[in-house]
Amino acid sequence: MPTGALDHGATVIALAIAAGLVPPLVAAGALMRRRPRCITTADWVTYCRVLLTGVIAFGVVFVFSGAWPERTWTVAILAGLALLLDAVDGQVARRTGTATAAGARFDVEADAALLLVLSVLAALTVGWWVLAIGLLRYVFVLAWWVRPRLRRNLPFSQTRRVIAAIQGIVLLAIIVPVTPVPVAIVCATLALGLLVWSFARDIVRLERSEVEYA
């Protein structure tokens, strides 16, 4: 095997390991900084989702290197498991009476990380515009530095929660090998439209200091 091929393979593996470690390390740092440092069973379930996100990010590097196909059942199954865990941690928190604001924030950031990784992978199928699904949350966070009003906690909204769930389902559908690309593009367009509307609604209501949500 040529030396260049070996060097390329080593670089891909190193990048894949680095990408896979970022989500769990960042999440672990967030848990360790929590005061008081109370990590619940639901938090551990959420952390398992973060670990899966790291494994998916590991695989995404191999996809970009050309070693794996753009859509593979292995990554799709891992993404499906991660999305299923998103429904589990909330149930665990409620049944154990350990639902907290810190846990809810941890859950939201875990969701955001998963959507970002999946949108990067989905971009290879439907186009780079779909990255907006994964980036909007972080754009909103950056906006906090410009508009302090946006830093206030948002009241619970079932509509927002459903729209967020739709993003994960659509991104999963896009990376499933059997989904026709035209169908994937239409679904991604509709999902992004709903997400933009949801963020716009929240921003407008925060600016107007409204507290009631559907």
Buried (B, 14 or more C-beta within 10 A) or exposed (E): EEEEEEEBEEEBBEBBEEBBEBBBEEBEEBBEEBEEEEBBEBBEBBBBBBBBBBBBBBBBBBBBBEBBEBBBEEBBEBBBBBBEBBEBBBEBBEEEEBBBEBBBEBBEBBBBBBBBBBBBBBBBBBEEEBBBBBBBBEEBEEBEEEEEEBEEEEEEBEEBEEBBBBBBEBBBBBBBEEBEEEEBBEBBBEBBEBBBEBBEBBBEBBEEEEEEBE
